[in-house]
Amino acid sequence: MRSPNTRYNPAIDQLRGCAALLILYYHAHEFLLPQIQNVDGYLWPSTLNPLYALLVEGHSAVALFMVLSGFIFTQVAMGSAINYRAFIFNRVLRIYPLMVSILLLALALHPEAFRLRGIVKSLLLFFTFPSALNTVLQTMHIAQFLWQSTDIQPWTAIFWTIIPEFQFYFLFPVLLATLDWKGPRAIVGLICLAIFMRLSMLVFFGTKVVPVFWYYTLTGRIDQFLLGMLAAWFWSNRSNEERARTSKRFPAACALVLSALTIFNQLGGLPATGGWRVIWPTVEALAWGAFILTFVARGGVKLQPFSRSLTWIGEISFSLYLLHWPILIFVNHYAAELFLNSPVGFLGHWAVVATTFITTFMIAPVVIAISSTTYVLIEKPFLSRRVRYLRHRAAGHRFSLGTTTP
């Protein structure tokens, strides 16, 4: 994705494409597998196969997106001063046009869900908690004190990820100034503080409630942004020779991600509520940070036509990410009939093969086609209006609140 603030790097878009495809295959597998097996409900598979663990725990793509956000913004802005208003203006142009368009479509299809108060809450992303936390917050007896976004299924199902992302956008200029001023130790200190906060919540609220809270909010995700910032600092302070050596560690980084997700799966996966999940967001981010560094160092995927295709998927990744769930719901009705009419369900690995086949040849093409359309018609016109938010930093000057851009 081209920006007025940095030189274009296709490897970054390819990373976005990897994350978007992983979350698509994860949700398709979760949704289709029970139907293909003719069983009630999704029973979280336990596996020692690292590649299957990547699919089963594909929700980790959210962590990849968030580590990548911290990496991109820090790499772009390090050593420069940030015009805060221009930075937030660009973020609004990036997020709101598509989000509001989907919200309006959802309201048009479900007018009974219209609540002015709920819509306003949905638009105030910095002050909003995901609607998916409603049950959890009620359990904690604090739901009445927190603003929750509008929930119109399946259209707004993925909106929850925008909330911690946008909250990070508000904090990023201050975090970058801290990194510039105090160095990486300050960021490490903030990561330790986040872990301590989660540990304190664990003590007060217990293991059944708190891991869900961590998954959906900035409290559990801040490590991932911060470690992305540290990865960018590491990258910016390495010579070309050192970066070339980093690229050779790409297989090891892939093995680290697969190993971490396999161990996570063996510990119970996403439904697990053990106290060990206090540290999981940090471990997850460390694995993805290593993957990002080595992937960027090797220049991404260079083999055509895979390189061009993955780059394009990265370009449309925001549309793909927000739209894949409602499209999956609609397409699934027709796609799964190929298998649901059989007298017995598919068993074992054949069921996984079936979900992969349906996703690859029936669901993914529809999702990519529609996402490409919304990107060109809705996202791209607004993205072209982004402005520069970086300028030369004077001594002691790290960011400003002014509206003037260089």
VEXLO-650016 format. One record per residue: residue number from 1; x, y, z of N, C-alpha, C in turn. Coordinates in steps of 0.1 Angstrom, whole numbers, plus 5000, padded with zeros to 4 digits. Layout:
residues N
NUM;X;Y;Z;X;Y;Z;X;Y;Z
...
This chain:
residues 406
1;5008;4988;5000;5000;5000;5000;5009;5012;5000
2;5007;5021;4990;5015;5033;4989;5011;5044;4998
3;5020;5051;5004;5017;5062;5013;5026;5074;5010
4;5021;5086;5012;5029;5098;5010;5040;5099;5020
5;5041;5091;5030;5050;5092;5041;5062;5083;5040
6;5062;5073;5031;5073;5064;5030;5074;5058;5016
7;5086;5052;5014;5088;5045;5001;5081;5032;5002
8;5075;5028;4991;5067;5016;4990;5076;5004;4991
9;5071;4994;5000;5078;4981;5002;5068;4970;5000
10;5069;4963;4988;5059;4952;4986;5059;4941;4996
11;5070;4939;5003;5071;4929;5014;5061;4932;5025
12;5059;4944;5028;5049;4948;5038;5035;4944;5034
13;5031;4947;5021;5018;4943;5016;5017;4928;5016
14;5028;4921;5013;5027;4906;5013;5025;4901;5027
15;5030;4907;5037;5028;4903;5051;5013;4905;5054
16;5008;4917;5050;4993;4919;5052;4985;4908;5045
17;4989;4905;5033;4982;4894;5025;4983;4881;5033
18;4994;4877;5038;4996;4865;5046;4986;4865;5058
19;4985;4876;5065;4977;4877;5077;4962;4876;5073
20;4958;4883;5062;4944;4882;5057;4940;4869;5053
21;4949;4862;5045;4946;4848;5041;4945;4838;5053
22;4954;4840;5062;4954;4831;5074;4940;4832;5082
23;4936;4845;5084;4923;4847;5091;4911;4842;5083
24;4912;4843;5070;4901;4837;5061;4900;4822;5063
25;4912;4816;5061;4912;4801;5062;4908;4796;5076
26;4913;4803;5086;4909;4800;5100;4894;4800;5102
27;4888;4811;5098;4873;4812;5100;4865;4802;5092
28;4870;4800;5079;4863;4791;5071;4864;4776;5077
29;4876;4773;5082;4878;4760;5088;4869;4758;5100
30;4869;4769;5108;4861;4768;5121;4846;4767;5117
31;4841;4774;5107;4827;4774;5103;4823;4761;5096
32;4831;4757;5086;4828;4746;5078;4830;4732;5083
33;4840;4731;5092;4844;4717;5096;4833;4710;5103
34;4825;4716;5112;4814;4708;5119;4804;4703;5109
35;4801;4712;5099;4791;4708;5089;4796;4697;5080
36;4808;4698;5076;4814;4687;5067;4815;4674;5075
37;4817;4674;5088;4818;4662;5096;4804;4658;5101
38;4794;4666;5098;4780;4663;5103;4779;4661;5118
39;4786;4671;5125;4785;4671;5139;4780;4684;5144
40;4776;4685;5157;4770;4697;5162;4782;4705;5169
41;4784;4717;5164;4794;4726;5170;4808;4723;5167
42;4817;4733;5169;4831;4732;5166;4838;4727;5178
43;4844;4715;5178;4852;4710;5189;4867;4714;5186
44;4873;4722;5194;4886;4727;5191;4896;4715;5189
45;4901;4713;5177;4910;4702;5174;4924;4704;5182
46;4929;4693;5187;4942;4692;5192;4951;4685;5183
47;4962;4691;5179;4971;4685;5169;4986;4688;5172
48;4994;4678;5168;5008;4680;5169;5014;4683;5155
49;5005;4684;5145;5010;4688;5131;5011;4703;5131
50;5023;4709;5130;5025;4723;5130;5017;4731;5120
51;5016;4725;5108;5008;4732;5097;4993;4733;5100
52;4988;4722;5106;4974;4722;5110;4972;4730;5122
53;4982;4731;5131;4981;4740;5143;4980;4755;5138
54;4987;4758;5127;4987;4771;5122;4972;4775;5117
55;4966;4765;5111;4952;4767;5107;4942;4768;5118
56;4943;4758;5128;4934;4758;5139;4936;4771;5148
57;4948;4775;5149;4951;4787;5157;4953;4799;5148
58;4946;4800;5137;4948;4810;5127;4943;4824;5132
59;4936;4824;5144;4932;4837;5150;4945;4845;5153
60;4956;4838;5154;4969;4845;5157;4973;4855;5146
61;4966;4855;5134;4968;4865;5124;4965;4879;5129
62;4955;4880;5139;4953;4893;5145;4965;4898;5151
63;4972;4890;5158;4985;4894;5165;4995;4898;5154
64;4996;4891;5143;5005;4894;5132;5001;4908;5127
65;4989;4911;5125;4984;4925;5120;4989;4935;5130
66;4988;4933;5143;4991;4943;5153;5006;4945;5155
67;5014;4934;5154;5028;4936;5155;5033;4943;5142
68;5027;4940;5131;5030;4947;5118;5027;4962;5119
69;5016;4965;5125;5012;4980;5126;5023;4987;5134
70;5027;4982;5146;5038;4988;5153;5051;4989;5145
71;5054;4979;5138;5066;4979;5130;5065;4989;5119
72;5054;4990;5111;5053;4999;5100;5054;5013;5104
73;5046;5017;5114;5046;5031;5118;5059;5036;5124
74;5066;5027;5132;5078;5031;5138;5089;5032;5127
75;5089;5022;5118;5099;5023;5107;5098;5035;5099
76;5085;5039;5096;5083;5051;5088;5087;5064;5095
77;5083;5065;5108;5084;5077;5116;5097;5079;5124
78;5105;5069;5126;5116;5070;5134;5126;5080;5129
79;5130;5089;5138;5139;5100;5135;5132;5112;5129
80;5119;5112;5128;5111;5124;5123;5101;5128;5134
81;5096;5141;5132;5086;5146;5141;5072;5143;5135
82;5063;5139;5143;5049;5136;5138;5040;5148;5141
83;5033;5151;5130;5022;5161;5132;5010;5153;5136
84;5006;5154;5148;4996;5145;5154;4982;5146;5147
85;4978;5158;5144;4965;5159;5137;4965;5153;5123
86;4976;5155;5116;4977;5149;5103;4978;5134;5104
87;4985;5129;5114;4986;5114;5116;4972;5108;5118
88;4964;5114;5127;4951;5109;5131;4941;5111;5118
89;4943;5122;5111;4935;5124;5099;4937;5113;5089
90;4950;5108;5087;4953;5097;5078;4946;5084;5083
91;4947;5082;5096;4941;5070;5102;4926;5070;5100
92;4920;5081;5101;4905;5082;5099;4902;5079;5085
93;4910;5084;5075;4908;5081;5061;4910;5066;5058
94;4918;5060;5066;4921;5046;5064;4910;5037;5069
95;4904;5040;5081;4895;5031;5088;4881;5034;5085
96;4877;5047;5086;4862;5050;5087;4854;5048;5074
97;4859;5051;5062;4851;5050;5050;4845;5036;5048
98;4854;5026;5049;4848;5012;5047;4840;5008;5059
99;4845;5011;5071;4837;5007;5083;4823;5013;5083
100;4822;5026;5080;4809;5033;5080;4801;5027;5069
101;4806;5024;5057;4799;5018;5046;4793;5005;5050
102;4801;4997;5057;4795;4983;5061;4785;4985;5071
103;4787;4995;5081;4777;4997;5091;4764;5002;5085
104;4764;5011;5075;4752;5016;5069;4745;5005;5061
105;4753;4996;5055;4747;4984;5048;4740;4975;5058
106;4747;4973;5069;4741;4964;5079;4728;4970;5085
107;4727;4983;5087;4715;4990;5092;4704;4989;5081
108;4708;4991;5069;4698;4990;5058;4691;4976;5057
109;4699;4966;5060;4694;4952;5059;4688;4948;5072
110;4691;4955;5083;4685;4952;5096;4681;4965;5103
111;4671;4971;5098;4667;4984;5104;4662;4983;5118
112;4658;4972;5122;4654;4970;5136;4665;4971;5146
113;4678;4971;5141;4689;4972;5149;4694;4986;5151
114;4687;4996;5145;4692;5010;5146;4689;5015;5160
115;4700;5020;5166;4700;5027;5178;4710;5039;5177
116;4705;5051;5177;4714;5062;5175;4725;5062;5185
117;4722;5059;5198;4732;5058;5208;4743;5048;5205
118;4738;5036;5200;4748;5026;5196;4757;5029;5185
119;4751;5037;5175;4759;5041;5163;4770;5051;5168
120;4766;5060;5176;4776;5070;5181;4787;5063;5188
121;4783;5053;5196;4793;5046;5204;4803;5038;5194
122;4797;5033;5184;4805;5025;5174;4816;5034;5167
123;4812;5047;5165;4821;5056;5158;4832;5062;5167
124;4830;5062;5180;4840;5067;5190;4849;5056;5194
125;4858;5052;5185;4866;5040;5187;4875;5041;5199
126;4880;5053;5202;4889;5054;5213;4883;5051;5226
127;4870;5053;5227;4863;5052;5240;4854;5040;5240
128;4855;5031;5230;4846;5020;5229;4852;5007;5232
129;4844;4997;5238;4848;4984;5240;4841;4975;5230
130;4847;4964;5225;4840;4955;5216;4827;4950;5222
131;4817;4949;5213;4804;4943;5218;4806;4928;5222
132;4816;4922;5216;4818;4908;5220;4822;4906;5234
133;4825;4917;5241;4829;4916;5255;4816;4918;5264
134;4805;4919;5258;4793;4922;5266;4791;4912;5278
135;4791;4900;5274;4788;4889;5284;4799;4889;5295
136;4812;4891;5290;4823;4891;5300;4822;4903;5309
137;4819;4915;5304;4818;4926;5312;4806;4925;5322
138;4795;4919;5318;4784;4918;5327;4788;4908;5339
139;4796;4898;5335;4801;4889;5345;4809;4896;5355
140;4817;4906;5351;4826;4913;5359;4819;4925;5366
141;4806;4926;5363;4797;4937;5370;4802;4951;5367
142;4808;4953;5355;4812;4966;5351;4807;4970;5338
143;4798;4963;5332;4793;4965;5318;4787;4979;5317
144;4780;4984;5328;4773;4997;5327;4783;5008;5327
145;4796;5006;5329;4805;5017;5329;4813;5018;5316
146;4811;5009;5307;4819;5008;5295;4810;5010;5283
147;4815;5017;5273;4807;5019;5260;4810;5007;5251
148;4800;5001;5246;4801;4990;5237;4796;4993;5223
149;4802;4988;5213;4799;4991;5200;4786;4983;5195
150;4780;4988;5185;4768;4982;5179;4772;4968;5173
151;4764;4958;5175;4766;4945;5171;4755;4940;5161
152;4758;4940;5148;4748;4936;5138;4754;4924;5131
153;4751;4912;5135;4758;4900;5129;4752;4897;5115
154;4760;4893;5106;4774;4890;5107;4783;4902;5103
155;4777;4913;5100;4784;4925;5094;4794;4931;5102
156;4792;4932;5115;4801;4939;5124;4809;4929;5132
157;4809;4917;5129;4816;4907;5137;4831;4909;5139
158;4837;4915;5129;4852;4917;5129;4855;4931;5134
159;4845;4940;5136;4848;4954;5140;4856;4955;5153
160;4855;4944;5161;4862;4945;5174;4877;4948;5173
161;4883;4943;5162;4898;4944;5161;4902;4959;5157
162;4892;4967;5152;4895;4980;5149;4897;4989;5161
163;4890;4985;5172;4890;4993;5184;4904;4993;5191
164;4910;4982;5194;4924;4983;5200;4934;4989;5190
165;4932;4986;5177;4941;4992;5167;4940;5007;5167
166;4928;5013;5167;4926;5027;5167;4931;5034;5180
167;4929;5027;5191;4934;5032;5204;4949;5032;5204
168;4955;5023;5197;4970;5023;5196;4974;5035;5187
169;4966;5038;5176;4969;5050;5168;4970;5063;5176
170;4960;5064;5185;4960;5076;5194;4973;5077;5203
171;4978;5066;5207;4989;5065;5216;5003;5065;5209
172;5003;5062;5196;5015;5059;5190;5025;5071;5190
173;5021;5083;5186;5031;5094;5186;5038;5096;5200
174;5030;5094;5211;5036;5095;5224;5046;5083;5226
175;5042;5071;5222;5051;5060;5224;5063;5061;5216
176;5062;5066;5203;5074;5068;5195;5083;5079;5201
177;5077;5090;5207;5086;5100;5213;5093;5093;5225
178;5086;5084;5232;5093;5077;5244;5104;5069;5239
179;5102;5062;5228;5113;5053;5222;5125;5062;5218
180;5122;5073;5211;5133;5082;5207;5140;5088;5218
181;5133;5091;5229;5139;5098;5240;5146;5089;5250
182;5139;5078;5253;5145;5069;5264;5151;5056;5258
183;5148;5053;5245;5154;5041;5239;5145;5029;5241
184;5150;5018;5237;5142;5005;5237;5139;5001;5251
185;5147;5005;5261;5144;5000;5275;5131;5005;5280
186;5127;5017;5275;5114;5023;5280;5102;5014;5274
187;5104;5009;5262;5093;5001;5256;5093;4987;5263
188;5104;4982;5266;5105;4969;5273;5098;4971;5287
189;5100;4983;5293;5094;4986;5306;5079;4986;5305
190;5074;4992;5294;5059;4993;5291;5054;4979;5289
191;5061;4970;5282;5057;4956;5281;5056;4949;5294
192;5066;4951;5302;5065;4945;5316;5053;4951;5324
193;5050;4963;5322;5039;4969;5329;5026;4963;5324
194;5025;4960;5311;5013;4954;5306;5011;4940;5311
195;5022;4933;5312;5021;4919;5318;5017;4920;5333
196;5022;4930;5340;5019;4931;5354;5004;4935;5355
197;4999;4943;5346;4984;4946;5347;4976;4934;5344
198;4980;4925;5335;4972;4913;5332;4973;4904;5344
199;4985;4903;5350;4986;4895;5362;4977;4899;5373
200;4976;4913;5375;4968;4918;5385;4953;4915;5383
201;4949;4916;5370;4935;4913;5366;4932;4898;5369
202;4942;4890;5366;4941;4875;5368;4938;4873;5383
203;4945;4880;5392;4944;4878;5406;4930;4882;5411
204;4925;4893;5406;4912;4899;5410;4900;4892;5404
205;4901;4888;5391;4889;4884;5384;4890;4869;5380
206;4901;4862;5381;4902;4848;5378;4904;4844;5364
207;4907;4831;5362;4911;4827;5349;4900;4825;5339
208;4888;4824;5343;4877;4821;5333;4873;4833;5325
209;4874;4845;5331;4869;4857;5325;4880;4865;5319
210;4891;4866;5325;4902;4876;5321;4908;4873;5308
211;4912;4860;5304;4918;4858;5291;4909;4863;5279
212;4896;4862;5280;4887;4867;5270;4889;4882;5269
213;4889;4889;5281;4891;4903;5281;4904;4907;5275
214;4915;4900;5277;4928;4903;5271;4927;4901;5256
215;4920;4891;5251;4920;4889;5237;4914;4900;5229
216;4904;4907;5235;4896;4917;5227;4900;4931;5230
217;4909;4934;5239;4912;4948;5243;4927;4951;5242
218;4929;4964;5243;4943;4969;5242;4951;4964;5254
219;4945;4960;5265;4952;4955;5276;4960;4943;5273
220;4954;4934;5264;4961;4922;5260;4969;4924;5247
221;4966;4934;5240;4972;4936;5227;4984;4946;5226
222;4985;4954;5237;4995;4965;5236;5009;4959;5235
223;5012;4947;5240;5025;4941;5239;5028;4939;5224
224;5018;4935;5216;5021;4932;5202;5024;4945;5194
225;5018;4956;5197;5022;4968;5191;5036;4973;5195
226;5038;4972;5208;5051;4976;5213;5063;4967;5208
227;5061;4954;5207;5071;4946;5202;5073;4948;5187
228;5063;4952;5180;5064;4957;5166;5073;4969;5165
229;5071;4978;5175;5080;4990;5175;5094;4986;5178
230;5096;4977;5187;5110;4973;5190;5116;4966;5178
231;5108;4958;5170;5114;4952;5158;5118;4962;5148
232;5110;4973;5147;5114;4984;5137;5127;4991;5142
233;5128;4993;5155;5140;4999;5161;5152;4990;5158
234;5151;4977;5160;5161;4968;5157;5165;4969;5142
235;5155;4969;5133;5157;4969;5119;5165;4982;5115
236;5160;4993;5120;5166;5006;5116;5180;5008;5121
237;5184;5001;5131;5198;5002;5137;5207;4991;5132
238;5204;4984;5121;5212;4974;5115;5217;4978;5102
239;5230;4974;5099;5236;4977;5086;5230;4967;5076
240;5233;4970;5063;5228;4962;5052;5234;4947;5054
241;5246;4946;5058;5252;4933;5060;5245;4925;5071
242;5242;4932;5082;5234;4926;5093;5220;4922;5088
243;5214;4930;5080;5200;4927;5075;5201;4915;5066
244;5212;4914;5058;5213;4902;5049;5215;4889;5058
245;5222;4890;5069;5223;4878;5078;5210;4875;5084
246;5202;4885;5087;5189;4883;5093;5180;4875;5083
247;5181;4878;5070;5172;4871;5061;5175;4856;5060
248;5187;4852;5064;5190;4838;5064;5183;4830;5076
249;5178;4838;5085;5171;4832;5097;5156;4830;5094
250;5151;4832;5082;5137;4831;5079;5132;4817;5082
251;5138;4806;5078;5133;4793;5082;5132;4791;5097
252;5141;4796;5104;5141;4795;5119;5129;4803;5124
253;5126;4815;5119;5115;4823;5123;5102;4815;5120
254;5101;4809;5108;5089;4801;5105;5087;4790;5115
255;5098;4783;5118;5097;4772;5128;5093;4777;5142
256;5097;4789;5145;5094;4795;5158;5079;4798;5159
257;5073;4803;5148;5059;4806;5148;5051;4793;5149
258;5055;4783;5141;5047;4771;5141;5049;4763;5154
259;5060;4764;5160;5062;4757;5173;5054;4764;5184
260;5054;4777;5184;5046;4785;5194;5032;4782;5193
261;5026;4781;5181;5012;4779;5179;5008;4764;5182
262;5018;4755;5179;5015;4741;5182;5015;4739;5198
263;5024;4745;5205;5024;4744;5219;5012;4751;5225
264;5008;4762;5219;4996;4769;5224;4984;4760;5222
265;4983;4753;5210;4972;4744;5208;4972;4733;5218
266;4984;4727;5221;4984;4716;5230;4980;4720;5245
267;4982;4733;5248;4978;4738;5261;4963;4741;5261
268;4956;4739;5250;4942;4741;5250;4937;4751;5240
269;4946;4758;5233;4942;4767;5223;4935;4780;5228
270;4927;4786;5219;4920;4798;5222;4911;4797;5234
271;4903;4785;5235;4894;4784;5246;4901;4783;5260
272;4914;4780;5260;4921;4778;5273;4920;4790;5282
273;4919;4787;5295;4917;4798;5305;4928;4798;5316
274;4939;4791;5313;4950;4790;5323;4957;4803;5326
275;4963;4804;5338;4970;4816;5341;4982;4819;5332
276;4987;4808;5325;4998;4810;5316;4995;4820;5305
277;4982;4823;5303;4979;4832;5292;4982;4846;5295
278;4987;4849;5308;4992;4862;5311;5003;4866;5302
279;5012;4856;5298;5024;4859;5291;5022;4856;5276
280;5011;4849;5272;5009;4845;5258;5010;4856;5248
281;5003;4868;5250;5004;4879;5240;5018;4883;5237
282;5027;4882;5247;5041;4886;5245;5048;4876;5237
283;5046;4863;5241;5053;4852;5233;5048;4852;5219
284;5035;4853;5217;5030;4854;5203;5036;4865;5195
285;5037;4877;5201;5043;4888;5194;5057;4886;5191
286;5065;4880;5200;5079;4877;5198;5081;4868;5185
287;5072;4858;5184;5073;4849;5173;5070;4856;5160
288;5059;4864;5160;5056;4871;5148;5066;4882;5145
289;5072;4888;5155;5082;4899;5152;5094;4893;5145
290;5098;4881;5149;5109;4874;5142;5106;4871;5128
291;5093;4867;5126;5088;4864;5112;5089;4876;5104
292;5084;4887;5109;5083;4900;5101;5097;4904;5097
293;5106;4904;5107;5120;4909;5105;5127;4901;5094
294;5126;4888;5095;5133;4879;5085;5126;4880;5071
295;5113;4881;5071;5105;4882;5059;5109;4895;5051
296;5109;4906;5058;5113;4919;5052;5127;4919;5048
297;5136;4912;5056;5150;4912;5052;5153;4904;5039
298;5145;4894;5037;5147;4886;5024;5139;4892;5013
299;5132;4903;5015;5125;4910;5004;5112;4904;5001
300;5106;4896;5010;5093;4890;5007;5093;4879;4997
301;5082;4876;4991;5081;4865;4981;5084;4871;4968
302;5093;4865;4960;5098;4871;4948;5093;4863;4936
303;5088;4851;4938;5084;4842;4927;5071;4846;4921
304;5071;4850;4908;5059;4854;4901;5051;4841;4897
305;5038;4841;4896;5029;4852;4899;5025;4853;4914
306;5030;4844;4922;5026;4844;4936;5029;4858;4943
307;5040;4864;4939;5044;4876;4945;5034;4887;4942
308;5030;4888;4930;5020;4899;4926;5007;4896;4932
309;5003;4884;4932;4990;4880;4938;4989;4883;4953
310;5000;4879;4960;5000;4881;4975;5001;4896;4978
311;5008;4904;4970;5009;4918;4971;4995;4925;4970
312;4988;4920;4960;4974;4926;4958;4965;4923;4969
313;4966;4910;4974;4958;4907;4986;4961;4915;4998
314;4974;4919;4999;4978;4928;5010;4972;4942;5008
315;4971;4946;4995;4965;4959;4992;4951;4960;4997
316;4944;4949;4994;4929;4949;4997;4926;4942;5011
317;4937;4940;5019;4935;4932;5031;4925;4938;5041
318;4924;4951;5042;4914;4957;5051;4900;4953;5047
319;4897;4955;5034;4884;4951;5029;4882;4936;5031
320;4892;4928;5028;4891;4913;5029;4888;4910;5044
321;4895;4917;5053;4894;4913;5067;4880;4917;5072
322;4875;4928;5069;4862;4932;5074;4850;4925;5067
323;4852;4921;5055;4841;4915;5047;4841;4900;5047
324;4852;4894;5050;4852;4879;5048;4842;4871;5056
325;4839;4876;5068;4830;4868;5076;4815;4869;5071
326;4809;4880;5068;4796;4880;5062;4796;4872;5049
327;4806;4874;5040;4806;4867;5028;4807;4852;5030
328;4815;4848;5040;4816;4834;5044;4803;4828;5048
329;4795;4836;5055;4782;4831;5060;4773;4828;5048
330;4773;4838;5038;4764;4837;5027;4769;4826;5017
331;4782;4825;5014;4787;4816;5004;4786;4802;5010
332;4788;4800;5023;4788;4787;5029;4776;4779;5026
333;4764;4785;5026;4752;4778;5024;4752;4770;5011
334;4758;4776;5000;4759;4769;4988;4771;4760;4986
335;4782;4765;4992;4795;4757;4991;4794;4744;4998
336;4789;4744;5011;4789;4732;5019;4780;4722;5014
337;4770;4725;5006;4760;4715;5001;4767;4704;4993
338;4778;4707;4988;4786;4697;4980;4789;4685;4989
339;4790;4688;5002;4795;4677;5011;4784;4673;5021
340;4775;4683;5024;4765;4680;5034;4754;4670;5030
341;4753;4668;5017;4743;4659;5012;4747;4644;5012
342;4760;4642;5016;4765;4628;5017;4759;4622;5030
343;4757;4609;5029;4750;4602;5040;4759;4602;5053
344;4772;4602;5052;4781;4603;5063;4790;4614;5062
345;4795;4619;5074;4804;4630;5074;4818;4626;5070
346;4826;4635;5065;4840;4633;5063;4847;4631;5076
347;4857;4622;5076;4864;4619;5089;4879;4623;5088
348;4884;4627;5099;4899;4629;5100;4904;4640;5091
349;4915;4637;5084;4921;4647;5076;4913;4650;5063
350;4904;4641;5059;4896;4644;5047;4887;4655;5050
351;4882;4657;5062;4874;4669;5065;4882;4682;5064
352;4894;4681;5068;4903;4693;5067;4906;4696;5052
353;4908;4686;5044;4910;4687;5030;4898;4693;5023
354;4886;4689;5028;4874;4694;5022;4872;4709;5025
355;4875;4713;5038;4873;4727;5041;4883;4736;5033
356;4896;4730;5032;4906;4738;5024;4902;4739;5009
357;4896;4728;5004;4892;4729;4990;4881;4739;4988
358;4870;4739;4997;4859;4748;4996;4864;4763;4997
359;4873;4765;5007;4878;4778;5009;4886;4783;4997
360;4895;4775;4992;4904;4779;4981;4897;4781;4968
361;4887;4773;4964;4881;4773;4951;4867;4779;4951
362;4861;4781;4962;4848;4787;4962;4846;4799;4970
363;4852;4799;4982;4850;4811;4991;4860;4822;4988
364;4873;4818;4988;4884;4828;4986;4882;4836;4973
365;4879;4830;4962;4877;4839;4950;4865;4849;4951
366;4854;4845;4958;4843;4855;4960;4848;4866;4969
367;4854;4862;4980;4859;4872;4990;4869;4882;4983
368;4878;4877;4976;4888;4885;4969;4882;4894;4959
369;4872;4889;4951;4866;4897;4941;4858;4909;4947
370;4850;4906;4958;4842;4916;4964;4851;4926;4971
371;4862;4921;4978;4871;4930;4985;4878;4939;4976
372;4882;4934;4964;4888;4942;4954;4879;4953;4949
373;4866;4950;4948;4857;4960;4944;4855;4971;4955
374;4853;4967;4967;4852;4977;4978;4865;4985;4980
375;4876;4979;4978;4889;4987;4979;4889;4998;4968
376;4886;4994;4956;4887;5004;4945;4877;5015;4946
377;4864;5011;4950;4853;5021;4950;4852;5028;4963
378;4856;5023;4974;4854;5029;4987;4867;5034;4994
379;4877;5024;4995;4889;5027;5002;4898;5037;4994
380;4901;5033;4982;4912;5040;4974;4909;5054;4972
381;4897;5059;4969;4895;5074;4968;4899;5081;4980
382;4896;5076;4992;4899;5083;5004;4914;5082;5008
383;4920;5070;5004;4935;5068;5007;4943;5078;4999
384;4938;5082;4987;4945;5091;4978;4945;5105;4984
385;4937;5108;4994;4936;5121;5001;4945;5122;5013
386;4952;5111;5016;4961;5112;5028;4972;5122;5026
387;4977;5128;5038;4986;5138;5037;4999;5134;5044
388;5009;5142;5043;5022;5139;5050;5020;5143;5064
389;5025;5135;5073;5024;5138;5088;5038;5138;5094
390;5049;5136;5086;5062;5136;5091;5070;5149;5086
391;5078;5153;5095;5087;5164;5091;5100;5163;5099
392;5110;5171;5094;5123;5171;5100;5122;5174;5115
393;5128;5167;5124;5127;5169;5138;5138;5178;5143
394;5134;5189;5148;5143;5198;5155;5148;5192;5168
395;5159;5197;5173;5164;5192;5186;5153;5193;5197
396;5151;5181;5203;5141;5181;5214;5127;5181;5210
397;5124;5181;5197;5110;5182;5192;5106;5169;5186
398;5096;5162;5191;5092;5149;5187;5079;5148;5180
399;5069;5155;5184;5057;5156;5177;5049;5169;5180
400;5040;5173;5171;5032;5185;5173;5018;5182;5172
401;5009;5192;5176;4995;5191;5174;4990;5199;5163
402;4999;5205;5156;4995;5215;5145;4988;5208;5133
403;4982;5216;5125;4975;5211;5113;4984;5212;5100
404;4994;5220;5101;5003;5222;5090;5012;5210;5087
405;5012;5206;5075;5020;5194;5071;5031;5199;5062
406;5042;5192;5062;5054;5197;5054;5052;5196;5039
